[in-house]
Amino acid sequence: MTPLSILIVDDDVELCSLMQEYLGAHGYGVRCAYDGVAGLERALGGGHDLVILDVMLPQLDGFAVLRKLRQQASVPVIMLTARAAEDDRIGGLNAGADDYLLKPFAAGELLARIRALLRRAGLAAGDAPAIVEAGGIRLNVQSGRTWAGETPIDLTPTEFEILELLMRASGRVVSRDEITGVLYQRQATAYERSVDVHLSHLRKKLECHAGAAIRTVRGVGYVFTAVH
């Protein structure tokens, strides 16, 4: 099945890269444009099932891009911006946006809004599987519930998101920057310990289940391993 296609129009190259990797891991094809003119051209070129559009863009701002896009296309659009003013939010919706998400945002919330918009558009079939299984651990992405065999595991939303990322990449080392980017849309700092704390808690909850382990690759990151 051809993956559903998402166009991200944002001049934050690092954020685009992180979201491209995150959404790609969830079964989407993602392309990026870094200014309003290029974003409008790609959006009007078709082939995208959803557009994520920043407001503050070089050359042509997001509102102008959206107005021009809506003259020719009805593709679902999520406005993405750091501007919290109510007038900006209402302006984006009035210009034809389907949803509006403020920065900084949780990657899981963006994914949930993407899935909701695509469901309304009748396109949800392209999502990655809602059930993720590896090493005897099973995640239900829609309900946010986790089991080891038939035994429920109580995870916080952040622990669930980290575990989902690691399980979807099972056998591949996932860097701390990648995990931090998914959780907070930025790279990890040299002194940041939050990811390590969450992983420590997650390991303790999984350690009694011998079929799976999260291993540290020193200086690189973490890998989910199914133990045979």
C-alpha positions as CSV (number, residue, x, y, z in Angstrom):
1,M,0.0,0.0,0.0
2,T,1.3,3.4,-0.9
3,P,1.8,5.5,2.2
4,L,-0.2,8.6,2.7
5,S,1.8,11.7,1.9
6,I,2.3,14.7,4.2
7,L,3.8,18.1,3.2
8,I,5.5,20.1,6.0
9,V,6.0,23.8,5.2
10,D,8.2,25.3,8.0
11,D,11.5,27.2,7.9
12,D,12.7,25.3,11.0
13,V,14.9,22.7,9.2
14,E,15.7,20.8,12.4
15,L,12.0,20.5,13.3
16,C,11.1,19.4,9.8
17,S,13.8,16.7,10.0
18,L,12.5,15.4,13.3
19,M,8.9,15.3,12.2
20,Q,9.9,13.7,8.9
21,E,11.6,10.9,10.9
22,Y,8.8,10.6,13.4
23,L,5.9,10.5,11.0
24,G,7.9,8.3,8.6
25,A,8.2,5.8,11.5
26,H,4.4,5.8,11.7
27,G,3.8,4.9,8.1
28,Y,3.6,8.3,6.3
29,G,5.6,9.7,3.3
30,V,6.8,13.1,4.3
31,R,8.2,16.0,2.2
32,C,9.3,19.4,3.4
33,A,9.5,22.9,2.1
34,Y,11.2,25.7,3.9
35,D,9.5,28.9,2.6
36,G,6.1,30.0,1.6
37,V,6.6,30.2,-2.1
38,A,8.1,26.7,-2.3
39,G,5.5,25.3,0.0
40,L,2.6,26.8,-2.0
41,E,4.1,25.4,-5.2
42,R,4.5,21.9,-3.8
43,A,1.0,22.0,-2.2
44,L,-0.6,23.1,-5.5
45,G,1.3,20.4,-7.3
46,G,-0.9,17.8,-5.7
47,G,0.1,14.4,-4.5
48,H,-0.2,15.3,-0.8
49,D,-3.0,14.0,1.5
50,L,-2.4,16.6,4.3
51,V,-0.4,19.8,4.7
52,I,1.3,21.0,8.0
53,L,1.7,24.7,7.5
54,D,3.7,27.2,9.7
55,V,2.5,30.8,10.0
56,M,5.8,32.5,10.1
57,L,7.5,31.7,6.8
58,P,10.0,33.5,4.6
59,Q,8.8,35.1,1.3
60,L,5.1,34.3,1.8
61,D,3.5,33.8,5.3
62,G,1.3,30.9,6.1
63,F,-2.0,32.8,6.0
64,A,-1.2,34.0,2.4
65,V,-0.2,30.4,1.4
66,L,-3.4,29.0,2.9
67,R,-5.6,31.6,1.1
68,K,-4.0,30.9,-2.3
69,L,-4.1,27.1,-1.7
70,R,-7.8,27.2,-0.8
71,Q,-8.6,28.9,-4.1
72,Q,-7.6,25.6,-5.9
73,A,-7.4,22.7,-3.4
74,S,-9.3,21.3,-0.4
75,V,-6.4,19.2,1.0
76,P,-6.6,19.1,4.9
77,V,-4.3,21.7,6.5
78,I,-3.0,21.9,10.1
79,M,-1.6,25.3,10.9
80,L,1.5,25.1,13.1
81,T,2.8,28.2,14.9
82,A,4.3,29.7,18.0
83,R,1.9,32.6,17.9
84,A,-0.7,32.1,20.6
85,A,-2.9,35.1,20.0
86,E,-6.6,34.2,19.6
87,D,-6.8,36.4,16.5
88,D,-4.1,34.3,14.8
89,R,-5.9,31.1,15.6
90,I,-9.3,32.4,14.4
91,G,-7.6,34.0,11.3
92,G,-6.1,30.7,10.3
93,L,-9.4,28.8,10.7
94,N,-11.2,31.5,8.8
95,A,-8.7,31.3,6.0
96,G,-9.5,27.6,5.6
97,A,-7.3,25.7,8.1
98,D,-8.8,22.5,9.4
99,D,-6.9,22.5,12.7
100,Y,-4.4,24.8,14.5
101,L,-1.6,23.6,16.8
102,L,0.7,25.8,18.9
103,K,4.4,25.3,19.3
104,P,5.9,23.7,21.3
105,F,3.7,20.7,20.9
106,A,3.8,17.0,21.7
107,A,4.6,14.9,18.7
108,G,1.9,12.5,19.8
109,E,-0.7,15.2,19.8
110,L,0.3,16.2,16.2
111,L,0.0,12.6,15.2
112,A,-3.4,12.2,16.8
113,R,-4.6,15.3,15.0
114,I,-3.2,14.1,11.7
115,R,-5.0,10.8,12.1
116,A,-8.3,12.5,13.0
117,L,-8.2,14.8,10.0
118,L,-7.3,11.9,7.7
119,R,-10.1,9.8,9.1
120,R,-12.6,12.6,8.4
121,A,-11.2,12.7,4.9
122,G,-11.7,9.0,4.5
123,L,-7.9,8.4,4.3
124,A,-7.0,6.7,7.6
125,A,-6.1,3.4,6.0
126,G,-2.5,4.6,5.4
127,D,-1.6,4.8,9.1
128,A,0.9,2.5,10.5
129,P,-0.6,-0.5,12.4
130,A,-2.5,0.5,15.5
131,I,-1.1,-2.6,17.3
132,V,2.7,-2.8,17.7
133,E,4.1,-6.1,19.0
134,A,7.7,-7.2,19.7
135,G,9.4,-9.3,22.3
136,G,6.1,-10.3,23.9
137,I,5.1,-6.7,24.4
138,R,2.0,-5.4,22.8
139,L,1.0,-1.7,22.4
140,N,-2.5,-0.5,21.3
141,V,-1.7,2.9,19.8
142,Q,-5.3,4.0,19.7
143,S,-6.1,3.2,23.4
144,G,-2.6,3.9,24.7
145,R,-2.6,0.6,26.6
146,T,0.3,-1.9,26.9
147,W,0.5,-5.6,27.8
148,A,3.2,-8.1,28.3
149,G,1.5,-11.3,27.2
150,E,-1.9,-10.9,28.9
151,T,-0.6,-8.8,31.7
152,P,-1.3,-5.0,31.5
153,I,1.6,-2.7,32.0
154,D,0.8,0.8,33.5
155,L,2.8,3.4,31.5
156,T,2.7,7.2,31.6
157,P,1.9,8.9,28.2
158,T,5.6,9.8,27.8
159,E,6.8,6.3,28.6
160,F,4.3,4.9,26.1
161,E,5.5,7.3,23.4
162,I,9.1,6.4,24.0
163,L,8.3,2.7,24.0
164,E,6.3,2.9,20.8
165,L,9.2,4.7,19.1
166,L,11.7,2.1,20.2
167,M,9.5,-0.8,19.3
168,R,8.7,0.5,15.8
169,A,12.5,0.8,15.4
170,S,13.1,-2.6,17.0
171,G,16.7,-3.7,16.5
172,R,17.8,-0.2,15.4
173,V,19.6,2.2,17.8
174,V,17.5,5.3,18.4
175,S,19.6,8.3,19.5
176,R,18.7,10.5,22.5
177,D,18.4,13.4,20.1
178,E,15.7,11.5,18.1
179,I,13.8,10.6,21.3
180,T,14.0,14.2,22.6
181,G,13.0,15.5,19.2
182,V,9.9,13.4,19.2
183,L,9.0,14.4,22.8
184,Y,9.9,18.1,22.7
185,Q,10.8,19.1,19.1
186,R,14.4,19.9,19.8
187,Q,17.8,18.3,20.3
188,A,18.9,17.0,23.7
189,T,21.2,19.3,25.6
190,A,24.5,18.0,27.2
191,Y,23.0,18.4,30.7
192,E,19.5,17.1,30.0
193,R,18.4,14.0,32.0
194,S,14.7,13.8,31.4
195,V,14.9,11.2,28.7
196,D,17.3,9.1,30.8
197,V,14.8,9.3,33.8
198,H,11.9,8.2,31.6
199,L,13.9,5.3,30.2
200,S,14.9,4.3,33.7
201,H,11.3,4.1,34.8
202,L,10.3,2.3,31.6
203,R,13.1,-0.3,32.0
204,K,11.9,-1.0,35.6
205,K,8.4,-1.6,34.3
206,L,9.6,-4.0,31.6
207,E,12.4,-5.8,33.5
208,C,10.2,-8.6,34.9
209,H,9.2,-9.5,31.3
210,A,12.1,-11.6,30.0
211,G,11.1,-11.4,26.3
212,A,12.2,-7.8,25.8
213,A,14.9,-5.4,26.9
214,I,15.9,-1.8,26.3
215,R,19.7,-1.7,25.9
216,T,22.0,1.3,26.1
217,V,24.6,1.7,23.3
218,R,27.1,4.0,24.9
219,G,27.5,7.3,23.2
220,V,24.9,6.4,20.6
221,G,21.5,5.8,22.1
222,Y,19.0,3.0,22.9
223,V,17.7,-0.1,21.2
224,F,14.7,-2.3,21.9
225,T,15.7,-5.9,21.7
226,A,13.5,-9.0,21.6
227,V,15.3,-11.6,23.7
228,H,15.1,-15.1,22.4
